């Protein structure tokens, strides 16, 4: 297939991933830009945010993920989260995989953004080529004038609002008391219950969500024991 007439707009920070080189190797035309939203624009309204397993976990804890989702939805009709790597890594780098799957659930259900997994950069490149070459998207991608957000506190509040029963009011109180989202996530039930108006019942519910082992992990462990 001839890809010479196809073009993808790529964020400059993606150079080190090796994916731009893979795209060029099959003949695609790339336009390297510093994108305020997303990593790859493959069609007029299709933007891809690529994340490794580690990057996704990091973006959950520092509050970037849900802020990025809001901005993707705000500026593009068809945003997509591309999750690259081996999902088994979660067991090695996350104390509680439920946090990871909870965030994925929020992205898919609340933001209505699809999450597509790929095992490696090579397969990511193949997916991008496939999206770019769709017959339904004859026009090339274009840049939008998007003001970059640097509102760190907004990102932190978005992260805390993903917790059960927590709206912006309680998220603000959490930040005022603990200083960072990470300290909120690692706080004890007693410490959380001391937040004005939160109460012990809601604090226990939050800790249960953060500390409960996922059914996926239990199933995997049982299968491993059975196979052994």
NUKOLGU-525937 format. One record per residue (C-alpha): residue number from 1; x, y, z; residue in three letters. Coordinates in Angstrom, 3 decimals, m for minus. Layout:
BEGIN
<node><num>NUM</num><east>X</east><north>Y</north><up>Z</up><residuo>Ala</residuo></node>
...
***
This chain:
BEGIN
<node><num>1</num><east>0.000</east><north>0.000</north><up>0.000</up><residuo>Unk</residuo></node>
<node><num>2</num><east>1.236</east><north>3.514</north><up>m0.880</up><residuo>Unk</residuo></node>
<node><num>3</num><east>1.359</east><north>5.778</north><up>2.182</up><residuo>Unk</residuo></node>
<node><num>4</num><east>3.072</east><north>8.760</north><up>0.516</up><residuo>Unk</residuo></node>
<node><num>5</num><east>m0.136</east><north>10.804</north><up>0.433</up><residuo>Unk</residuo></node>
<node><num>6</num><east>m0.827</east><north>10.219</north><up>4.119</up><residuo>Unk</residuo></node>
<node><num>7</num><east>0.202</east><north>12.662</north><up>6.842</up><residuo>Unk</residuo></node>
<node><num>8</num><east>0.258</east><north>12.557</north><up>10.645</up><residuo>Unk</residuo></node>
<node><num>9</num><east>0.943</east><north>15.438</north><up>13.001</up><residuo>Unk</residuo></node>
<node><num>10</num><east>3.263</east><north>14.240</north><up>15.766</up><residuo>Unk</residuo></node>
<node><num>11</num><east>4.192</east><north>15.820</north><up>19.078</up><residuo>Unk</residuo></node>
<node><num>12</num><east>7.913</east><north>16.670</north><up>19.292</up><residuo>Unk</residuo></node>
<node><num>13</num><east>8.227</east><north>14.767</north><up>22.582</up><residuo>Unk</residuo></node>
<node><num>14</num><east>7.399</east><north>11.529</north><up>20.787</up><residuo>Unk</residuo></node>
<node><num>15</num><east>10.735</east><north>11.508</north><up>18.932</up><residuo>Unk</residuo></node>
<node><num>16</num><east>12.450</east><north>9.427</north><up>21.626</up><residuo>Unk</residuo></node>
<node><num>17</num><east>9.746</east><north>6.743</north><up>21.445</up><residuo>Unk</residuo></node>
<node><num>18</num><east>11.042</east><north>5.642</north><up>18.042</up><residuo>Unk</residuo></node>
<node><num>19</num><east>7.519</east><north>5.656</north><up>16.608</up><residuo>Unk</residuo></node>
<node><num>20</num><east>8.077</east><north>8.644</north><up>14.245</up><residuo>Unk</residuo></node>
<node><num>21</num><east>11.007</east><north>6.794</north><up>12.665</up><residuo>Unk</residuo></node>
<node><num>22</num><east>8.834</east><north>3.704</north><up>12.211</up><residuo>Unk</residuo></node>
<node><num>23</num><east>6.139</east><north>5.801</north><up>10.522</up><residuo>Unk</residuo></node>
<node><num>24</num><east>8.669</east><north>7.412</north><up>8.181</up><residuo>Unk</residuo></node>
<node><num>25</num><east>10.083</east><north>3.998</north><up>7.279</up><residuo>Unk</residuo></node>
<node><num>26</num><east>6.795</east><north>3.023</north><up>5.600</up><residuo>Unk</residuo></node>
<node><num>27</num><east>6.562</east><north>6.317</north><up>3.709</up><residuo>Unk</residuo></node>
<node><num>28</num><east>4.233</east><north>8.451</north><up>5.835</up><residuo>Unk</residuo></node>
<node><num>29</num><east>4.680</east><north>12.214</north><up>5.855</up><residuo>Unk</residuo></node>
<node><num>30</num><east>5.137</east><north>13.539</north><up>9.387</up><residuo>Unk</residuo></node>
<node><num>31</num><east>4.715</east><north>17.048</north><up>10.660</up><residuo>Unk</residuo></node>
<node><num>32</num><east>6.525</east><north>17.446</north><up>13.983</up><residuo>Unk</residuo></node>
<node><num>33</num><east>4.964</east><north>20.050</north><up>16.299</up><residuo>Unk</residuo></node>
<node><num>34</num><east>4.747</east><north>20.767</north><up>20.015</up><residuo>Unk</residuo></node>
<node><num>35</num><east>1.151</east><north>19.750</north><up>20.613</up><residuo>Unk</residuo></node>
<node><num>36</num><east>m0.720</east><north>21.182</north><up>23.627</up><residuo>Unk</residuo></node>
<node><num>37</num><east>m3.199</east><north>18.282</north><up>23.453</up><residuo>Unk</residuo></node>
<node><num>38</num><east>m2.450</east><north>14.681</north><up>22.474</up><residuo>Unk</residuo></node>
<node><num>39</num><east>0.552</east><north>13.020</north><up>20.829</up><residuo>Unk</residuo></node>
<node><num>40</num><east>m0.687</east><north>12.136</north><up>17.327</up><residuo>Unk</residuo></node>
<node><num>41</num><east>m3.336</east><north>13.804</north><up>15.174</up><residuo>Unk</residuo></node>
<node><num>42</num><east>m4.224</east><north>11.281</north><up>12.473</up><residuo>Unk</residuo></node>
<node><num>43</num><east>m7.374</east><north>12.878</north><up>11.032</up><residuo>Unk</residuo></node>
<node><num>44</num><east>m9.291</east><north>16.175</north><up>11.419</up><residuo>Unk</residuo></node>
<node><num>45</num><east>m11.050</east><north>15.063</north><up>14.616</up><residuo>Unk</residuo></node>
<node><num>46</num><east>m9.017</east><north>12.032</north><up>15.721</up><residuo>Unk</residuo></node>
<node><num>47</num><east>m6.284</east><north>12.577</north><up>18.308</up><residuo>Unk</residuo></node>
<node><num>48</num><east>m4.232</east><north>9.909</north><up>20.058</up><residuo>Unk</residuo></node>
<node><num>49</num><east>m2.739</east><north>10.208</north><up>23.535</up><residuo>Unk</residuo></node>
<node><num>50</num><east>m0.055</east><north>7.495</north><up>23.830</up><residuo>Unk</residuo></node>
<node><num>51</num><east>0.870</east><north>6.250</north><up>27.283</up><residuo>Unk</residuo></node>
<node><num>52</num><east>3.104</east><north>3.483</north><up>28.525</up><residuo>Unk</residuo></node>
<node><num>53</num><east>1.930</east><north>1.497</north><up>31.553</up><residuo>Unk</residuo></node>
<node><num>54</num><east>4.313</east><north>3.454</north><up>33.800</up><residuo>Unk</residuo></node>
<node><num>55</num><east>3.296</east><north>6.806</north><up>32.339</up><residuo>Unk</residuo></node>
<node><num>56</num><east>m0.384</east><north>6.049</north><up>32.853</up><residuo>Unk</residuo></node>
<node><num>57</num><east>0.179</east><north>5.158</north><up>36.515</up><residuo>Unk</residuo></node>
<node><num>58</num><east>2.278</east><north>8.288</north><up>36.996</up><residuo>Unk</residuo></node>
<node><num>59</num><east>m0.419</east><north>10.456</north><up>35.395</up><residuo>Unk</residuo></node>
<node><num>60</num><east>m3.035</east><north>8.989</north><up>37.738</up><residuo>Unk</residuo></node>
<node><num>61</num><east>m1.107</east><north>9.944</north><up>40.874</up><residuo>Unk</residuo></node>
<node><num>62</num><east>m0.036</east><north>13.413</north><up>39.780</up><residuo>Unk</residuo></node>
<node><num>63</num><east>m3.494</east><north>14.308</north><up>38.468</up><residuo>Unk</residuo></node>
<node><num>64</num><east>m2.582</east><north>14.650</north><up>34.775</up><residuo>Unk</residuo></node>
<node><num>65</num><east>m4.723</east><north>11.838</north><up>33.382</up><residuo>Unk</residuo></node>
<node><num>66</num><east>m8.215</east><north>13.199</north><up>33.954</up><residuo>Unk</residuo></node>
<node><num>67</num><east>m7.171</east><north>16.732</north><up>33.070</up><residuo>Unk</residuo></node>
<node><num>68</num><east>m5.790</east><north>15.397</north><up>29.784</up><residuo>Unk</residuo></node>
<node><num>69</num><east>m9.038</east><north>13.520</north><up>29.170</up><residuo>Unk</residuo></node>
<node><num>70</num><east>m11.064</east><north>16.702</north><up>29.727</up><residuo>Unk</residuo></node>
<node><num>71</num><east>m8.928</east><north>18.623</north><up>27.253</up><residuo>Unk</residuo></node>
<node><num>72</num><east>m8.984</east><north>15.826</north><up>24.678</up><residuo>Unk</residuo></node>
<node><num>73</num><east>m12.799</east><north>15.745</north><up>24.821</up><residuo>Unk</residuo></node>
<node><num>74</num><east>m13.017</east><north>19.519</north><up>24.738</up><residuo>Unk</residuo></node>
<node><num>75</num><east>m11.010</east><north>19.951</north><up>21.543</up><residuo>Unk</residuo></node>
<node><num>76</num><east>m11.475</east><north>16.729</north><up>19.522</up><residuo>Unk</residuo></node>
<node><num>77</num><east>m14.543</east><north>14.733</north><up>18.553</up><residuo>Unk</residuo></node>
<node><num>78</num><east>m12.754</east><north>11.370</north><up>18.616</up><residuo>Unk</residuo></node>
<node><num>79</num><east>m9.985</east><north>11.227</north><up>21.247</up><residuo>Unk</residuo></node>
<node><num>80</num><east>m8.305</east><north>7.889</north><up>21.950</up><residuo>Unk</residuo></node>
<node><num>81</num><east>m5.985</east><north>6.716</north><up>24.727</up><residuo>Unk</residuo></node>
<node><num>82</num><east>m3.392</east><north>4.298</north><up>23.364</up><residuo>Unk</residuo></node>
<node><num>83</num><east>m1.928</east><north>2.121</north><up>26.123</up><residuo>Unk</residuo></node>
<node><num>84</num><east>1.416</east><north>0.682</north><up>25.064</up><residuo>Unk</residuo></node>
<node><num>85</num><east>3.226</east><north>m2.172</north><up>26.795</up><residuo>Unk</residuo></node>
<node><num>86</num><east>2.706</east><north>m5.340</north><up>28.793</up><residuo>Unk</residuo></node>
<node><num>87</num><east>m0.181</east><north>m5.004</north><up>31.259</up><residuo>Unk</residuo></node>
<node><num>88</num><east>1.522</east><north>m7.566</north><up>33.518</up><residuo>Unk</residuo></node>
<node><num>89</num><east>3.940</east><north>m4.753</north><up>34.473</up><residuo>Unk</residuo></node>
<node><num>90</num><east>1.200</east><north>m3.364</north><up>36.694</up><residuo>Unk</residuo></node>
<node><num>91</num><east>1.907</east><north>m6.064</north><up>39.276</up><residuo>Unk</residuo></node>
<node><num>92</num><east>5.537</east><north>m4.940</north><up>39.468</up><residuo>Unk</residuo></node>
<node><num>93</num><east>5.071</east><north>m1.169</north><up>39.670</up><residuo>Unk</residuo></node>
<node><num>94</num><east>1.711</east><north>m0.692</north><up>41.410</up><residuo>Unk</residuo></node>
<node><num>95</num><east>0.973</east><north>m1.581</north><up>45.017</up><residuo>Unk</residuo></node>
<node><num>96</num><east>m2.710</east><north>m1.782</north><up>44.163</up><residuo>Unk</residuo></node>
<node><num>97</num><east>m3.689</east><north>m2.613</north><up>40.541</up><residuo>Unk</residuo></node>
<node><num>98</num><east>m7.260</east><north>m1.596</north><up>41.387</up><residuo>Unk</residuo></node>
<node><num>99</num><east>m6.188</east><north>2.052</north><up>41.149</up><residuo>Unk</residuo></node>
<node><num>100</num><east>m5.035</east><north>1.436</north><up>37.581</up><residuo>Unk</residuo></node>
<node><num>101</num><east>m8.231</east><north>m0.314</north><up>36.533</up><residuo>Unk</residuo></node>
<node><num>102</num><east>m10.363</east><north>2.246</north><up>38.351</up><residuo>Unk</residuo></node>
<node><num>103</num><east>m8.736</east><north>5.015</north><up>36.333</up><residuo>Unk</residuo></node>
<node><num>104</num><east>m9.223</east><north>3.090</north><up>33.082</up><residuo>Unk</residuo></node>
<node><num>105</num><east>m12.884</east><north>2.610</north><up>33.990</up><residuo>Unk</residuo></node>
<node><num>106</num><east>m13.272</east><north>6.351</north><up>34.587</up><residuo>Unk</residuo></node>
<node><num>107</num><east>m11.682</east><north>7.162</north><up>31.220</up><residuo>Unk</residuo></node>
<node><num>108</num><east>m13.930</east><north>4.743</north><up>29.311</up><residuo>Unk</residuo></node>
<node><num>109</num><east>m17.228</east><north>5.178</north><up>31.200</up><residuo>Unk</residuo></node>
<node><num>110</num><east>m17.193</east><north>8.780</north><up>32.437</up><residuo>Unk</residuo></node>
<node><num>111</num><east>m15.146</east><north>10.465</north><up>29.706</up><residuo>Unk</residuo></node>
<node><num>112</num><east>m16.310</east><north>8.013</north><up>26.999</up><residuo>Unk</residuo></node>
<node><num>113</num><east>m12.785</east><north>7.812</north><up>25.591</up><residuo>Unk</residuo></node>
<node><num>114</num><east>m11.793</east><north>4.395</north><up>24.201</up><residuo>Unk</residuo></node>
<node><num>115</num><east>m8.571</east><north>2.817</north><up>25.477</up><residuo>Unk</residuo></node>
<node><num>116</num><east>m6.712</east><north>0.705</north><up>22.903</up><residuo>Unk</residuo></node>
<node><num>117</num><east>m3.816</east><north>m1.516</north><up>24.053</up><residuo>Unk</residuo></node>
<node><num>118</num><east>m0.746</east><north>m2.237</north><up>21.934</up><residuo>Unk</residuo></node>
<node><num>119</num><east>2.147</east><north>m4.475</north><up>23.024</up><residuo>Unk</residuo></node>
<node><num>120</num><east>4.991</east><north>m2.429</north><up>21.518</up><residuo>Unk</residuo></node>
<node><num>121</num><east>6.050</east><north>0.650</north><up>19.530</up><residuo>Unk</residuo></node>
<node><num>122</num><east>5.923</east><north>m1.371</north><up>16.295</up><residuo>Unk</residuo></node>
<node><num>123</num><east>2.282</east><north>m2.249</north><up>16.840</up><residuo>Unk</residuo></node>
<node><num>124</num><east>1.526</east><north>1.323</north><up>17.902</up><residuo>Unk</residuo></node>
<node><num>125</num><east>2.927</east><north>2.517</north><up>14.575</up><residuo>Unk</residuo></node>
<node><num>126</num><east>0.786</east><north>m0.026</north><up>12.704</up><residuo>Unk</residuo></node>
<node><num>127</num><east>m2.332</east><north>1.174</north><up>14.505</up><residuo>Unk</residuo></node>
<node><num>128</num><east>m1.538</east><north>4.822</north><up>13.694</up><residuo>Unk</residuo></node>
<node><num>129</num><east>m1.026</east><north>3.961</north><up>10.030</up><residuo>Unk</residuo></node>
<node><num>130</num><east>m4.346</east><north>2.105</north><up>9.994</up><residuo>Unk</residuo></node>
<node><num>131</num><east>m6.210</east><north>5.064</north><up>11.520</up><residuo>Unk</residuo></node>
<node><num>132</num><east>m4.547</east><north>7.546</north><up>9.199</up><residuo>Unk</residuo></node>
<node><num>133</num><east>m5.388</east><north>5.517</north><up>6.076</up><residuo>Unk</residuo></node>
<node><num>134</num><east>m9.098</east><north>5.049</north><up>6.791</up><residuo>Unk</residuo></node>
<node><num>135</num><east>m11.202</east><north>5.739</north><up>3.680</up><residuo>Unk</residuo></node>
<node><num>136</num><east>m13.728</east><north>7.567</north><up>5.838</up><residuo>Unk</residuo></node>
<node><num>137</num><east>m11.055</east><north>10.179</north><up>6.673</up><residuo>Unk</residuo></node>
<node><num>138</num><east>m9.931</east><north>11.496</north><up>3.259</up><residuo>Unk</residuo></node>
<node><num>139</num><east>m8.799</east><north>14.878</north><up>4.569</up><residuo>Unk</residuo></node>
<node><num>140</num><east>m5.484</east><north>15.198</north><up>6.321</up><residuo>Unk</residuo></node>
<node><num>141</num><east>m5.175</east><north>16.224</north><up>9.968</up><residuo>Unk</residuo></node>
<node><num>142</num><east>m4.925</east><north>19.861</north><up>10.942</up><residuo>Unk</residuo></node>
<node><num>143</num><east>m3.721</east><north>21.839</north><up>13.927</up><residuo>Unk</residuo></node>
<node><num>144</num><east>m6.130</east><north>23.602</north><up>16.246</up><residuo>Unk</residuo></node>
<node><num>145</num><east>m5.373</east><north>26.718</north><up>18.200</up><residuo>Unk</residuo></node>
<node><num>146</num><east>m5.445</east><north>25.316</north><up>21.720</up><residuo>Unk</residuo></node>
<node><num>147</num><east>m4.281</east><north>27.185</north><up>24.762</up><residuo>Unk</residuo></node>
<node><num>148</num><east>m2.031</east><north>24.985</north><up>26.875</up><residuo>Unk</residuo></node>
<node><num>149</num><east>m3.164</east><north>24.462</north><up>30.463</up><residuo>Unk</residuo></node>
<node><num>150</num><east>m0.654</east><north>24.747</north><up>33.273</up><residuo>Unk</residuo></node>
<node><num>151</num><east>m3.184</east><north>24.661</north><up>36.076</up><residuo>Unk</residuo></node>
<node><num>152</num><east>m1.555</east><north>22.080</north><up>38.345</up><residuo>Unk</residuo></node>
<node><num>153</num><east>m4.157</east><north>22.481</north><up>41.101</up><residuo>Unk</residuo></node>
<node><num>154</num><east>m6.966</east><north>21.767</north><up>38.630</up><residuo>Unk</residuo></node>
<node><num>155</num><east>m5.215</east><north>18.556</north><up>37.611</up><residuo>Unk</residuo></node>
<node><num>156</num><east>m4.765</east><north>17.537</north><up>41.251</up><residuo>Unk</residuo></node>
<node><num>157</num><east>m8.428</east><north>18.201</north><up>42.019</up><residuo>Unk</residuo></node>
<node><num>158</num><east>m9.498</east><north>16.111</north><up>39.009</up><residuo>Unk</residuo></node>
<node><num>159</num><east>m7.452</east><north>13.211</north><up>40.343</up><residuo>Unk</residuo></node>
<node><num>160</num><east>m9.061</east><north>13.390</north><up>43.794</up><residuo>Unk</residuo></node>
<node><num>161</num><east>m12.566</east><north>13.773</north><up>42.348</up><residuo>Unk</residuo></node>
<node><num>162</num><east>m12.190</east><north>10.258</north><up>40.887</up><residuo>Unk</residuo></node>
<node><num>163</num><east>m12.498</east><north>8.855</north><up>44.421</up><residuo>Unk</residuo></node>
<node><num>164</num><east>m15.979</east><north>7.626</north><up>45.501</up><residuo>Unk</residuo></node>
<node><num>165</num><east>m18.185</east><north>10.336</north><up>47.006</up><residuo>Unk</residuo></node>
<node><num>166</num><east>m15.616</east><north>13.075</north><up>46.430</up><residuo>Unk</residuo></node>
<node><num>167</num><east>m16.648</east><north>16.237</north><up>44.638</up><residuo>Unk</residuo></node>
<node><num>168</num><east>m14.618</east><north>19.393</north><up>44.157</up><residuo>Unk</residuo></node>
<node><num>169</num><east>m15.495</east><north>20.699</north><up>47.626</up><residuo>Unk</residuo></node>
<node><num>170</num><east>m14.012</east><north>17.691</north><up>49.420</up><residuo>Unk</residuo></node>
<node><num>171</num><east>m11.113</east><north>17.513</north><up>46.942</up><residuo>Unk</residuo></node>
<node><num>172</num><east>m10.158</east><north>21.074</north><up>47.918</up><residuo>Unk</residuo></node>
<node><num>173</num><east>m10.321</east><north>20.175</north><up>51.613</up><residuo>Unk</residuo></node>
<node><num>174</num><east>m8.136</east><north>17.127</north><up>50.988</up><residuo>Unk</residuo></node>
<node><num>175</num><east>m5.469</east><north>19.201</north><up>49.277</up><residuo>Unk</residuo></node>
<node><num>176</num><east>m5.609</east><north>21.802</north><up>52.039</up><residuo>Unk</residuo></node>
<node><num>177</num><east>m5.080</east><north>19.115</north><up>54.680</up><residuo>Unk</residuo></node>
<node><num>178</num><east>m2.556</east><north>16.798</north><up>52.996</up><residuo>Unk</residuo></node>
<node><num>179</num><east>m0.825</east><north>19.024</north><up>50.452</up><residuo>Unk</residuo></node>
<node><num>180</num><east>m0.560</east><north>16.503</north><up>47.571</up><residuo>Unk</residuo></node>
<node><num>181</num><east>m2.821</east><north>13.823</north><up>45.996</up><residuo>Unk</residuo></node>
<node><num>182</num><east>m0.218</east><north>11.147</north><up>46.797</up><residuo>Unk</residuo></node>
<node><num>183</num><east>m0.474</east><north>11.917</north><up>50.535</up><residuo>Unk</residuo></node>
<node><num>184</num><east>m4.260</east><north>11.652</north><up>50.270</up><residuo>Unk</residuo></node>
<node><num>185</num><east>m4.014</east><north>8.225</north><up>48.622</up><residuo>Unk</residuo></node>
<node><num>186</num><east>m1.644</east><north>6.970</north><up>51.321</up><residuo>Unk</residuo></node>
<node><num>187</num><east>m3.492</east><north>8.496</north><up>54.288</up><residuo>Unk</residuo></node>
<node><num>188</num><east>m5.073</east><north>6.229</north><up>56.903</up><residuo>Unk</residuo></node>
<node><num>189</num><east>m8.820</east><north>5.904</north><up>57.362</up><residuo>Unk</residuo></node>
<node><num>190</num><east>m8.577</east><north>7.870</north><up>60.609</up><residuo>Unk</residuo></node>
<node><num>191</num><east>m6.692</east><north>10.692</north><up>58.913</up><residuo>Unk</residuo></node>
<node><num>192</num><east>m9.221</east><north>10.876</north><up>56.069</up><residuo>Unk</residuo></node>
<node><num>193</num><east>m12.153</east><north>10.854</north><up>58.477</up><residuo>Unk</residuo></node>
<node><num>194</num><east>m10.805</east><north>14.036</north><up>60.105</up><residuo>Unk</residuo></node>
<node><num>195</num><east>m11.488</east><north>16.026</north><up>56.940</up><residuo>Unk</residuo></node>
<node><num>196</num><east>m14.388</east><north>18.354</north><up>57.730</up><residuo>Unk</residuo></node>
<node><num>197</num><east>m17.692</east><north>16.741</north><up>56.675</up><residuo>Unk</residuo></node>
<node><num>198</num><east>m16.147</east><north>13.592</north><up>55.178</up><residuo>Unk</residuo></node>
<node><num>199</num><east>m16.922</east><north>11.181</north><up>57.999</up><residuo>Unk</residuo></node>
<node><num>200</num><east>m15.671</east><north>7.710</north><up>58.869</up><residuo>Unk</residuo></node>
<node><num>201</num><east>m18.048</east><north>5.811</north><up>56.546</up><residuo>Unk</residuo></node>
<node><num>202</num><east>m16.921</east><north>7.684</north><up>53.459</up><residuo>Unk</residuo></node>
<node><num>203</num><east>m13.278</east><north>7.426</north><up>54.533</up><residuo>Unk</residuo></node>
<node><num>204</num><east>m13.629</east><north>3.638</north><up>54.858</up><residuo>Unk</residuo></node>
<node><num>205</num><east>m15.199</east><north>3.440</north><up>51.403</up><residuo>Unk</residuo></node>
<node><num>206</num><east>m12.302</east><north>5.381</north><up>49.895</up><residuo>Unk</residuo></node>
<node><num>207</num><east>m9.696</east><north>3.165</north><up>51.581</up><residuo>Unk</residuo></node>
<node><num>208</num><east>m11.553</east><north>0.045</north><up>50.489</up><residuo>Unk</residuo></node>
<node><num>209</num><east>m11.383</east><north>1.180</north><up>46.851</up><residuo>Unk</residuo></node>
<node><num>210</num><east>m7.683</east><north>2.009</north><up>47.145</up><residuo>Unk</residuo></node>
<node><num>211</num><east>m6.638</east><north>m1.112</north><up>49.037</up><residuo>Unk</residuo></node>
<node><num>212</num><east>m8.866</east><north>m3.907</north><up>47.710</up><residuo>Unk</residuo></node>
<node><num>213</num><east>m7.205</east><north>m6.425</north><up>45.453</up><residuo>Unk</residuo></node>
<node><num>214</num><east>m8.697</east><north>m6.477</north><up>41.974</up><residuo>Unk</residuo></node>
<node><num>215</num><east>m10.657</east><north>m9.538</north><up>40.825</up><residuo>Unk</residuo></node>
<node><num>216</num><east>m8.429</east><north>m9.568</north><up>37.735</up><residuo>Unk</residuo></node>
<node><num>217</num><east>m5.341</east><north>m10.045</north><up>39.883</up><residuo>Unk</residuo></node>
<node><num>218</num><east>m7.007</east><north>m12.754</north><up>41.974</up><residuo>Unk</residuo></node>
<node><num>219</num><east>m7.979</east><north>m14.645</north><up>38.824</up><residuo>Unk</residuo></node>
<node><num>220</num><east>m4.443</east><north>m14.338</north><up>37.457</up><residuo>Unk</residuo></node>
<node><num>221</num><east>m2.900</east><north>m15.589</north><up>40.715</up><residuo>Unk</residuo></node>
<node><num>222</num><east>m5.299</east><north>m18.531</north><up>40.882</up><residuo>Unk</residuo></node>
<node><num>223</num><east>m4.471</east><north>m19.463</north><up>37.291</up><residuo>Unk</residuo></node>
<node><num>224</num><east>m0.742</east><north>m19.249</north><up>38.049</up><residuo>Unk</residuo></node>
<node><num>225</num><east>m1.119</east><north>m21.545</north><up>41.067</up><residuo>Unk</residuo></node>
<node><num>226</num><east>m3.240</east><north>m23.980</north><up>39.067</up><residuo>Unk</residuo></node>
<node><num>227</num><east>m0.728</east><north>m24.059</north><up>36.202</up><residuo>Unk</residuo></node>
<node><num>228</num><east>2.112</east><north>m24.606</north><up>38.686</up><residuo>Unk</residuo></node>
***
